[in-house]
Amino acid sequence: MRTDIFARLDREPEPPKIETPRMSRHRIALFGGTLAFYLAIVIAVLMSSWLVALDWKVMLFRPYQQWPGIHAFLDYYVVLGQRGPTAVMVACWLGWRSWRQHTLRPLLTLGASLLLLNVTVGAVKIGLGRLGPHYATQIGSAELFAGGDIFPSGHTANAVVTWGILAYLAATPRARRYLSAMSAIVSLGVGLTTVYLGTHWLSDVVLGWAAGLLILLGLPWAEPMITRAENWIFAAREWLSARGRTAAPQPSAAGAPRPAPARLPAAGEAAPTGGGHQTTVLTAGGSRPRAHSAPSAHPGHTARSERTPVTPAGSRRPPHADRTPRGGAAPARPVAGG
């Protein structure tokens, strides 16, 4: 019995119609406003403005020393922003959704969002190269282009995208509202936890929120690519299944006789065929068709062998006076006129 996801998808000829979000005017306006906010944060950090001074004030305040009682809990809570554990948890849920809805779109959407997250956030991290609070070298400096990789906060952006994808794929408006509120609370808590632990500046977290929101708002532009990828996967699967059915050998019944392998005739030997057919004589100069003898008088019966039947005790045919054993010397004939 097949237990993979394709076995479930094969139960219905066509998957049900699932509504996909579109780039409405409201969504485009939110995307444009978030993008402007994102660029404003980057410019403020590049210019070492008041935002950088606020980063240093929060860092020197050392929240982890002000409230040490919640340190142990927040060490575990911040895992909700790590990409590995959160991706596994959300992928399990979306895999079940794919099985129930007869489509691979939930899993493919998660993969597309994580790919966009790695490319966009990773490129900004490497390009700006900002150092974290624990590695800062000069008070009041933005610590840019120093080989770091914390701006924007990957934990925060990952929390926004990974938990926000559940709201993006919600089947009903009510579920979408509840999941949106849940993902906002989780991502907000993860970002503030990194500031509490001193692993990120406050501006890192703010930019991480904006980066994750941009990915969620722009996902409808990736929907055609996701649809093509799903169609390609199913087409490739059908092609492999058809190829496997064609190449699979037909099993023979148990105890059924197997045909003996055909023996090629030697040079100069005629191939055994039925009566009335042509055989081919193989010679050194090539092949030449030759008419065979007339069919047997009793069709369906093979001609008896002209050889003497041989048993362990010897030949069963009595010796003939006129015949000479094969390989023996011929008897001398009387000479006439002697």
Phi and psi in degrees as a GROMACS rama.xvg file:
@    title "Ramachandran Plot"
@    xaxis  label "Phi"
@    yaxis  label "Psi"
@TYPE xy
-80.342  134.23  ARG-2
-119.14  4.76972  THR-3
-78.5743  173.536  ASP-4
-67.6198  -28.6977  ILE-5
-69.7825  -28.3481  PHE-6
-62.8312  -38.9475  ALA-7
-68.7819  -39.3385  ARG-8
-68.0681  -22.3702  LEU-9
-81.23  -5.29909  ASP-10
-72.9878  -24.9719  ARG-11
-122.351  142.932  GLU-12
-65.0684  -33.0661  PRO-13
-137.309  137.457  GLU-14
-69.7045  153.664  PRO-15
-67.5016  155.748  PRO-16
-72.4706  122.224  LYS-17
-114.578  126.827  ILE-18
-70.4674  129.234  GLU-19
-108.234  139.228  THR-20
-61.869  147.04  PRO-21
-119.872  160.393  ARG-22
-79.9723  83.4755  MET-23
-76.3606  173.605  SER-24
-64.5724  -37.7879  ARG-25
-63.6609  -43.2792  HIS-26
-67.3703  -38.7325  ARG-27
-65.4733  -38.159  ILE-28
-65.3319  -41.6201  ALA-29
-64.1952  -39.1263  LEU-30
-64.1964  -44.2997  PHE-31
-64.6453  -41.3909  GLY-32
-65.8321  -40.4013  GLY-33
-66.3731  -38.4483  THR-34
-64.7828  -41.1163  LEU-35
-63.3302  -41.1525  ALA-36
-63.3861  -40.6648  PHE-37
-59.3348  -48.8124  TYR-38
-64.9017  -35.1705  LEU-39
-64.7858  -39.4844  ALA-40
-65.0412  -43.6639  ILE-41
-62.296  -43.9067  VAL-42
-65.7602  -39.2741  ILE-43
-63.393  -37.5149  ALA-44
-73.7573  -38.969  VAL-45
-62.8318  -33.7197  LEU-46
-88.6514  2.42716  MET-47
52.2318  50.4908  SER-48
-81.9887  -162.917  SER-49
-59.8593  -23.9696  TRP-50
-66.6578  -38.162  LEU-51
-67.0303  -39.2925  VAL-52
-62.6852  -37.076  ALA-53
-66.8407  -37.0737  LEU-54
-57.3777  -44.8944  ASP-55
-69.1752  -36.3334  TRP-56
-63.8175  -43.0994  LYS-57
-67.0355  -38.929  VAL-58
-66.0202  -43.228  MET-59
-72.783  -19.7286  LEU-60
-67.9327  -28.0636  PHE-61
52.4035  75.6498  ARG-62
-59.0508  -31.8262  PRO-63
-67.235  -19.4826  TYR-64
-89.9575  -24.9196  GLN-65
-74.5169  -37.1645  GLN-66
-129.694  73.4018  TRP-67
-71.7992  -16.6028  PRO-68
-66.8878  -25.9608  GLY-69
-99.6508  7.14602  ILE-70
-63.1667  -44.8423  HIS-71
-63.2123  -41.6881  ALA-72
-65.4453  -43.2907  PHE-73
-70.4596  -23.3432  LEU-74
-62.4217  -34.0448  ASP-75
-84.5689  -35.022  TYR-76
-65.1282  -32.915  TYR-77
-66.7218  -14.8487  VAL-78
-63.7649  -23.9222  VAL-79
-64.265  -8.61774  LEU-80
-107.184  -4.71077  GLY-81
-76.8115  138.581  GLN-82
-67.8362  -40.9984  ARG-83
-62.9127  -61.1048  GLY-84
-61.2472  -42.5403  PRO-85
-67.9028  -37.9371  THR-86
-64.4378  -37.9859  ALA-87
-66.1556  -45.3515  VAL-88
-62.6062  -47.7385  MET-89
-68.9947  -35.2587  VAL-90
-65.2011  -35.6304  ALA-91
-63.0106  -44.3553  CYS-92
-64.9755  -44.7445  TRP-93
-70.8512  -28.015  LEU-94
-64.2218  -40.0314  GLY-95
-65.0867  -38.4568  TRP-96
-62.2394  -40.5514  ARG-97
-62.8137  -38.851  SER-98
-66.9964  -38.5403  TRP-99
-75.1974  -35.2667  ARG-100
-97.2261  2.22521  GLN-101
60.0643  41.3382  HIS-102
-154.303  153.34  THR-103
-95.4462  4.93283  LEU-104
-60.5043  -42.4002  ARG-105
-57.98  -45.4414  PRO-106
-67.7759  -39.2518  LEU-107
-68.174  -34.4293  LEU-108
-66.545  -41.6214  THR-109
-61.4252  -43.9491  LEU-110
-63.2655  -39.9234  GLY-111
-66.6275  -39.6391  ALA-112
-67.1381  -40.7759  SER-113
-67.8935  -33.9426  LEU-114
-65.6769  -44.7875  LEU-115
-63.0267  -36.6576  LEU-116
-63.6973  -45.8953  LEU-117
-63.8152  -40.0439  ASN-118
-71.8063  -49.564  VAL-119
-73.1848  -51.6131  THR-120
-67.9958  -40.6839  VAL-121
-63.0328  -38.5997  GLY-122
-65.5402  -41.2402  ALA-123
-68.6574  -38.8665  VAL-124
-57.8727  -50.8794  LYS-125
-70.2025  -37.9523  ILE-126
-66.7778  -40.7135  GLY-127
-87.0886  -30.9402  LEU-128
57.3541  45.5009  GLY-129
-83.5755  139.399  ARG-130
-84.5625  151.669  LEU-131
-79.9277  171.228  GLY-132
-58.7798  -36.2269  PRO-133
-72.0998  -16.2022  HIS-134
-114.252  11.8174  TYR-135
-64.3134  144.823  ALA-136
-112.765  -23.9596  THR-137
-138.69  124.78  GLN-138
-65.9597  132.267  ILE-139
89.718  -7.06371  GLY-140
-87.4856  151.745  SER-141
-76.6172  -15.0183  ALA-142
58.0158  41.6155  GLU-143
-93.0595  157.644  LEU-144
53.2855  42.8569  PHE-145
-118.567  13.9228  ALA-146
89.8592  8.45851  GLY-147
-83.731  179.179  GLY-148
-152.855  49.4204  ASP-149
-119.832  1.49002  ILE-150
-120.011  109.983  PHE-151
-81.2237  172.86  PRO-152
-71.9736  118.775  SER-153
-69.4933  -36.9774  GLY-154
-58.5834  -45.9917  HIS-155
-67.8739  -47.4326  THR-156
-62.4527  -38.9058  ALA-157
-66.4773  -38.7178  ASN-158
-63.4351  -40.4851  ALA-159
-63.4733  -45.2512  VAL-160
-75.0064  -47.6147  VAL-161
-65.4224  -44.3734  THR-162
-83.4935  -26.7493  TRP-163
-71.6787  -22.5206  GLY-164
-67.04  -25.2023  ILE-165
-65.7422  -40.6647  LEU-166
-69.5802  -35.9011  ALA-167
-63.078  -36.1633  TYR-168
-96.2764  9.54617  LEU-169
-61.7978  144.58  ALA-170
-84.1119  -24.5589  ALA-171
-126.997  154.092  THR-172
-60.4933  -35.4524  PRO-173
-65.6392  -45.3721  ARG-174
-63.5353  -35.3256  ALA-175
-64.3706  -38.8289  ARG-176
-66.3284  -46.2252  ARG-177
-64.2242  -43.5628  TYR-178
-69.7387  -32.3404  LEU-179
-65.3509  -42.7096  SER-180
-64.6663  -41.2778  ALA-181
-63.341  -46.0519  MET-182
-66.0582  -33.8435  SER-183
-66.6047  -41.2158  ALA-184
-66.8639  -42.7888  ILE-185
-64.5013  -47.9498  VAL-186
-67.6236  -35.6185  SER-187
-63.8222  -43.632  LEU-188
-66.1264  -38.5866  GLY-189
-64.6738  -43.1162  VAL-190
-62.3505  -46.3615  GLY-191
-67.4157  -29.2576  LEU-192
-65.7405  -39.4805  THR-193
-65.0305  -34.3005  THR-194
-68.2572  -40.3643  VAL-195
-61.2324  -43.8354  TYR-196
-74.6275  -11.8558  LEU-197
80.7024  16.7609  GLY-198
-89.3909  -14.0978  THR-199
-141.082  151.258  HIS-200
-74.151  161.252  TRP-201
-64.119  -37.8675  LEU-202
-66.8746  -29.0442  SER-203
-61.2785  -43.7736  ASP-204
-67.8725  -42.3736  VAL-205
-62.9452  -42.4011  VAL-206
-68.7846  -32.1553  LEU-207
-65.1339  -40.0368  GLY-208
-60.4589  -44.5042  TRP-209
-66.201  -39.2915  ALA-210
-64.6759  -43.1284  ALA-211
-67.1536  -38.2474  GLY-212
-66.6268  -35.489  LEU-213
-61.6298  -39.4332  LEU-214
-66.8079  -43.2492  ILE-215
-65.4949  -39.4975  LEU-216
-70.4328  -29.5427  LEU-217
-92.3381  0.226181  GLY-218
-61.3473  -34.3307  LEU-219
-57.0115  -26.8314  PRO-220
-67.8199  -22.0809  TRP-221
-91.5552  -2.62157  ALA-222
-60.9746  -43.0552  GLU-223
-59.444  -38.6584  PRO-224
-65.7608  -38.4116  MET-225
-65.1518  -40.7913  ILE-226
-64.1064  -43.3667  THR-227
-63.4355  -38.8712  ARG-228
-64.4633  -40.0978  ALA-229
-65.3542  -43.7003  GLU-230
-63.138  -38.6714  ASN-231
-66.4158  -39.4816  TRP-232
-63.8828  -43.9216  ILE-233
-69.2537  -36.6665  PHE-234
-65.8557  -41.9862  ALA-235
-64.559  -37.2884  ALA-236
-66.4509  -42.6376  ARG-237
-63.6181  -39.0798  GLU-238
-65.7128  -41.9061  TRP-239
-66.6921  -37.5532  LEU-240
-65.9158  -43.1424  SER-241
-64.6927  -38.772  ALA-242
-66.7734  -37.3749  ARG-243
-67.2574  -38.4436  GLY-244
-67.2219  -33.9344  ARG-245
-72.1734  -39.3068  THR-246
-83.0903  -12.9489  ALA-247
-72.0883  130.268  ALA-248
-72.9066  148.49  PRO-249
-78.73  121.951  GLN-250
-70.8799  137.213  PRO-251
-86.77  152.291  SER-252
-67.0056  149.713  ALA-253
-68.3498  130.46  ALA-254
82.3969  -0.817959  GLY-255
-74.3632  141.473  ALA-256
-68.3443  140.13  PRO-257
-97.2568  135.73  ARG-258
-65.1235  139.992  PRO-259
-73.3676  145.953  ALA-260
-66.1885  140.957  PRO-261
-69.9312  140.755  ALA-262
-103.571  128.88  ARG-263
-76.0826  136.653  LEU-264
-69.1827  145.408  PRO-265
-74.0857  173.182  ALA-266
-64.4058  129.954  ALA-267
83.9697  -0.604223  GLY-268
-104.549  137.03  GLU-269
-80.8987  140.145  ALA-270
-72.3375  134.86  ALA-271
-70.2446  121.498  PRO-272
-136.358  171.51  THR-273
-73.3442  169.558  GLY-274
-68.5745  146.763  GLY-275
84.5712  1.46184  GLY-276
-108.136  165.504  HIS-277
-91.8815  142.571  GLN-278
-118.704  162.697  THR-279
-112.104  125.708  THR-280
-95.0005  122.107  VAL-281
-89.0116  118.806  LEU-282
-123.404  174.927  THR-283
-65.3867  -28.9533  ALA-284
-88.3849  -0.468949  GLY-285
129.794  -167.969  GLY-286
-103.676  145.947  SER-287
-140.761  125.964  ARG-288
-70.0955  142.894  PRO-289
-136.649  135.311  ARG-290
-67.8866  137.078  ALA-291
-88.6064  169.025  HIS-292
-70.1639  171.56  SER-293
-66.1627  156.132  ALA-294
-62.8261  158.092  PRO-295
-67.9496  156.951  SER-296
-68.9904  -27.5326  ALA-297
-116.99  93.2547  HIS-298
-64.6194  144.349  PRO-299
95.6546  -15.4124  GLY-300
-112.843  141.763  HIS-301
-85.91  147.987  THR-302
-68.5417  143.38  ALA-303
-70.2082  145.141  ARG-304
-70.8116  141.434  SER-305
-79.9855  -7.39779  GLU-306
-77.1829  154.785  ARG-307
-74.4865  128.847  THR-308
-61.5354  133.276  PRO-309
-115.738  133.986  VAL-310
-121.673  169.715  THR-311
-58.5863  -27.6147  PRO-312
-85.3575  -5.9765  ALA-313
125.211  -169.246  GLY-314
-74.7795  140.946  SER-315
-89.8288  -7.03653  ARG-316
-91.4794  129.73  ARG-317
-65.4295  147.254  PRO-318
-64.9666  145.759  PRO-319
-104.756  140.895  HIS-320
-69.6111  -32.6398  ALA-321
-86.4989  -9.9272  ASP-322
-98.5108  147.507  ARG-323
-109.263  131.768  THR-324
-56.8714  144.509  PRO-325
-65.4045  128.546  ARG-326
93.0168  -11.0635  GLY-327
-89.7183  168.568  GLY-328
-82.7763  141.557  ALA-329
-71.0252  142.588  ALA-330
-68.2409  149.321  PRO-331
-71.9742  134.754  ALA-332
-89.899  145.71  ARG-333
-67.2098  142.688  PRO-334
-89.2532  123.362  VAL-335
-65.6689  147.983  ALA-336
76.3281  16.1989  GLY-337
